[in-house]
């Protein structure tokens, strides 16, 4: 099936798909949350320690995502 427009030309290819850079933050974040929950049964010191790591990685992950989104072009037609 041909996708020619009214002028007989092929329309431009769609927008480039943006993929975020690889990051270890989601893995550390998930591990910290899991260890925070597990350490509730052990000692409050571990809860505090892993909770701090969880909050820190969450903040870093959100900041990285916001920075990544801010770098995207506003005009979707430009490449």
PyMOL CGO cylinders between C-alpha atoms (Angstrom):
from pymol import cmd
from pymol.cgo import CYLINDER

trace = [
    CYLINDER, 0.00, 0.00, 0.00, 1.42, 3.37, -1.03, 0.3, 1, 1, 1, 1, 1, 1,
    CYLINDER, 1.42, 3.37, -1.03, 1.40, 6.30, 1.38, 0.3, 1, 1, 1, 1, 1, 1,
    CYLINDER, 1.40, 6.30, 1.38, 1.81, 9.08, -1.20, 0.3, 1, 1, 1, 1, 1, 1,
    CYLINDER, 1.81, 9.08, -1.20, 0.28, 12.45, -0.44, 0.3, 1, 1, 1, 1, 1, 1,
    CYLINDER, 0.28, 12.45, -0.44, -1.69, 14.60, -2.94, 0.3, 1, 1, 1, 1, 1, 1,
    CYLINDER, -1.69, 14.60, -2.94, 1.52, 15.78, -4.66, 0.3, 1, 1, 1, 1, 1, 1,
    CYLINDER, 1.52, 15.78, -4.66, 2.74, 12.24, -5.27, 0.3, 1, 1, 1, 1, 1, 1,
    CYLINDER, 2.74, 12.24, -5.27, 5.56, 12.45, -2.72, 0.3, 1, 1, 1, 1, 1, 1,
    CYLINDER, 5.56, 12.45, -2.72, 6.19, 10.40, 0.36, 0.3, 1, 1, 1, 1, 1, 1,
    CYLINDER, 6.19, 10.40, 0.36, 5.48, 12.24, 3.63, 0.3, 1, 1, 1, 1, 1, 1,
    CYLINDER, 5.48, 12.24, 3.63, 8.45, 12.80, 5.97, 0.3, 1, 1, 1, 1, 1, 1,
    CYLINDER, 8.45, 12.80, 5.97, 9.37, 10.15, 8.49, 0.3, 1, 1, 1, 1, 1, 1,
    CYLINDER, 9.37, 10.15, 8.49, 7.84, 10.62, 11.95, 0.3, 1, 1, 1, 1, 1, 1,
    CYLINDER, 7.84, 10.62, 11.95, 9.59, 12.21, 14.88, 0.3, 1, 1, 1, 1, 1, 1,
    CYLINDER, 9.59, 12.21, 14.88, 12.73, 10.66, 16.26, 0.3, 1, 1, 1, 1, 1, 1,
    CYLINDER, 12.73, 10.66, 16.26, 12.01, 8.52, 19.30, 0.3, 1, 1, 1, 1, 1, 1,
    CYLINDER, 12.01, 8.52, 19.30, 13.75, 9.85, 22.39, 0.3, 1, 1, 1, 1, 1, 1,
    CYLINDER, 13.75, 9.85, 22.39, 15.18, 7.28, 24.78, 0.3, 1, 1, 1, 1, 1, 1,
    CYLINDER, 15.18, 7.28, 24.78, 16.60, 8.29, 28.16, 0.3, 1, 1, 1, 1, 1, 1,
    CYLINDER, 16.60, 8.29, 28.16, 20.23, 7.57, 28.94, 0.3, 1, 1, 1, 1, 1, 1,
    CYLINDER, 20.23, 7.57, 28.94, 20.95, 4.35, 30.85, 0.3, 1, 1, 1, 1, 1, 1,
    CYLINDER, 20.95, 4.35, 30.85, 20.92, 4.84, 34.60, 0.3, 1, 1, 1, 1, 1, 1,
    CYLINDER, 20.92, 4.84, 34.60, 21.55, 2.76, 37.70, 0.3, 1, 1, 1, 1, 1, 1,
    CYLINDER, 21.55, 2.76, 37.70, 19.29, 5.04, 39.80, 0.3, 1, 1, 1, 1, 1, 1,
    CYLINDER, 19.29, 5.04, 39.80, 16.05, 3.03, 39.31, 0.3, 1, 1, 1, 1, 1, 1,
    CYLINDER, 16.05, 3.03, 39.31, 17.79, -0.14, 40.50, 0.3, 1, 1, 1, 1, 1, 1,
    CYLINDER, 17.79, -0.14, 40.50, 19.30, 1.55, 43.57, 0.3, 1, 1, 1, 1, 1, 1,
    CYLINDER, 19.30, 1.55, 43.57, 15.96, 3.22, 44.28, 0.3, 1, 1, 1, 1, 1, 1,
    CYLINDER, 15.96, 3.22, 44.28, 14.05, -0.07, 44.18, 0.3, 1, 1, 1, 1, 1, 1,
    CYLINDER, 14.05, -0.07, 44.18, 16.67, -1.84, 46.30, 0.3, 1, 1, 1, 1, 1, 1,
    CYLINDER, 16.67, -1.84, 46.30, 16.65, 0.96, 48.89, 0.3, 1, 1, 1, 1, 1, 1,
    CYLINDER, 16.65, 0.96, 48.89, 12.85, 0.87, 49.13, 0.3, 1, 1, 1, 1, 1, 1,
    CYLINDER, 12.85, 0.87, 49.13, 12.86, -2.92, 49.51, 0.3, 1, 1, 1, 1, 1, 1,
    CYLINDER, 12.86, -2.92, 49.51, 15.57, -2.82, 52.15, 0.3, 1, 1, 1, 1, 1, 1,
    CYLINDER, 15.57, -2.82, 52.15, 13.74, -0.03, 53.99, 0.3, 1, 1, 1, 1, 1, 1,
    CYLINDER, 13.74, -0.03, 53.99, 10.62, -2.18, 54.21, 0.3, 1, 1, 1, 1, 1, 1,
    CYLINDER, 10.62, -2.18, 54.21, 12.53, -5.30, 55.24, 0.3, 1, 1, 1, 1, 1, 1,
    CYLINDER, 12.53, -5.30, 55.24, 14.59, -3.44, 57.84, 0.3, 1, 1, 1, 1, 1, 1,
    CYLINDER, 14.59, -3.44, 57.84, 11.40, -2.33, 59.64, 0.3, 1, 1, 1, 1, 1, 1,
    CYLINDER, 11.40, -2.33, 59.64, 11.53, -5.71, 61.34, 0.3, 1, 1, 1, 1, 1, 1,
    CYLINDER, 11.53, -5.71, 61.34, 15.20, -5.34, 62.26, 0.3, 1, 1, 1, 1, 1, 1,
    CYLINDER, 15.20, -5.34, 62.26, 16.26, -1.93, 63.55, 0.3, 1, 1, 1, 1, 1, 1,
    CYLINDER, 16.26, -1.93, 63.55, 15.23, 1.70, 63.15, 0.3, 1, 1, 1, 1, 1, 1,
    CYLINDER, 15.23, 1.70, 63.15, 18.80, 2.66, 62.21, 0.3, 1, 1, 1, 1, 1, 1,
    CYLINDER, 18.80, 2.66, 62.21, 18.64, 0.60, 59.02, 0.3, 1, 1, 1, 1, 1, 1,
    CYLINDER, 18.64, 0.60, 59.02, 15.20, 2.00, 58.24, 0.3, 1, 1, 1, 1, 1, 1,
    CYLINDER, 15.20, 2.00, 58.24, 16.58, 5.55, 58.45, 0.3, 1, 1, 1, 1, 1, 1,
    CYLINDER, 16.58, 5.55, 58.45, 19.70, 4.67, 56.44, 0.3, 1, 1, 1, 1, 1, 1,
    CYLINDER, 19.70, 4.67, 56.44, 17.84, 2.99, 53.58, 0.3, 1, 1, 1, 1, 1, 1,
    CYLINDER, 17.84, 2.99, 53.58, 15.07, 5.60, 53.63, 0.3, 1, 1, 1, 1, 1, 1,
    CYLINDER, 15.07, 5.60, 53.63, 17.66, 8.34, 53.14, 0.3, 1, 1, 1, 1, 1, 1,
    CYLINDER, 17.66, 8.34, 53.14, 19.13, 6.45, 50.19, 0.3, 1, 1, 1, 1, 1, 1,
    CYLINDER, 19.13, 6.45, 50.19, 15.63, 5.96, 48.77, 0.3, 1, 1, 1, 1, 1, 1,
    CYLINDER, 15.63, 5.96, 48.77, 14.74, 9.66, 49.05, 0.3, 1, 1, 1, 1, 1, 1,
    CYLINDER, 14.74, 9.66, 49.05, 18.14, 10.73, 47.65, 0.3, 1, 1, 1, 1, 1, 1,
    CYLINDER, 18.14, 10.73, 47.65, 17.86, 8.45, 44.59, 0.3, 1, 1, 1, 1, 1, 1,
    CYLINDER, 17.86, 8.45, 44.59, 14.25, 9.54, 44.02, 0.3, 1, 1, 1, 1, 1, 1,
    CYLINDER, 14.25, 9.54, 44.02, 15.29, 13.21, 44.00, 0.3, 1, 1, 1, 1, 1, 1,
    CYLINDER, 15.29, 13.21, 44.00, 18.23, 12.50, 41.66, 0.3, 1, 1, 1, 1, 1, 1,
    CYLINDER, 18.23, 12.50, 41.66, 16.05, 10.41, 39.33, 0.3, 1, 1, 1, 1, 1, 1,
    CYLINDER, 16.05, 10.41, 39.33, 13.38, 13.13, 39.10, 0.3, 1, 1, 1, 1, 1, 1,
    CYLINDER, 13.38, 13.13, 39.10, 16.03, 15.83, 38.54, 0.3, 1, 1, 1, 1, 1, 1,
    CYLINDER, 16.03, 15.83, 38.54, 17.66, 13.79, 35.77, 0.3, 1, 1, 1, 1, 1, 1,
    CYLINDER, 17.66, 13.79, 35.77, 14.29, 13.22, 34.11, 0.3, 1, 1, 1, 1, 1, 1,
    CYLINDER, 14.29, 13.22, 34.11, 13.37, 16.91, 34.31, 0.3, 1, 1, 1, 1, 1, 1,
    CYLINDER, 13.37, 16.91, 34.31, 16.75, 17.87, 32.82, 0.3, 1, 1, 1, 1, 1, 1,
    CYLINDER, 16.75, 17.87, 32.82, 16.30, 15.30, 30.06, 0.3, 1, 1, 1, 1, 1, 1,
    CYLINDER, 16.30, 15.30, 30.06, 12.82, 16.61, 29.23, 0.3, 1, 1, 1, 1, 1, 1,
    CYLINDER, 12.82, 16.61, 29.23, 14.05, 20.22, 29.25, 0.3, 1, 1, 1, 1, 1, 1,
    CYLINDER, 14.05, 20.22, 29.25, 16.67, 19.30, 26.62, 0.3, 1, 1, 1, 1, 1, 1,
    CYLINDER, 16.67, 19.30, 26.62, 13.99, 18.12, 24.16, 0.3, 1, 1, 1, 1, 1, 1,
    CYLINDER, 13.99, 18.12, 24.16, 13.12, 20.56, 21.35, 0.3, 1, 1, 1, 1, 1, 1,
    CYLINDER, 13.12, 20.56, 21.35, 9.89, 22.50, 21.79, 0.3, 1, 1, 1, 1, 1, 1,
    CYLINDER, 9.89, 22.50, 21.79, 9.17, 22.48, 18.06, 0.3, 1, 1, 1, 1, 1, 1,
    CYLINDER, 9.17, 22.48, 18.06, 8.26, 18.90, 17.15, 0.3, 1, 1, 1, 1, 1, 1,
    CYLINDER, 8.26, 18.90, 17.15, 8.79, 19.49, 13.42, 0.3, 1, 1, 1, 1, 1, 1,
    CYLINDER, 8.79, 19.49, 13.42, 12.51, 20.27, 13.73, 0.3, 1, 1, 1, 1, 1, 1,
    CYLINDER, 12.51, 20.27, 13.73, 15.07, 17.47, 13.83, 0.3, 1, 1, 1, 1, 1, 1,
]
cmd.load_cgo(trace, "trace")
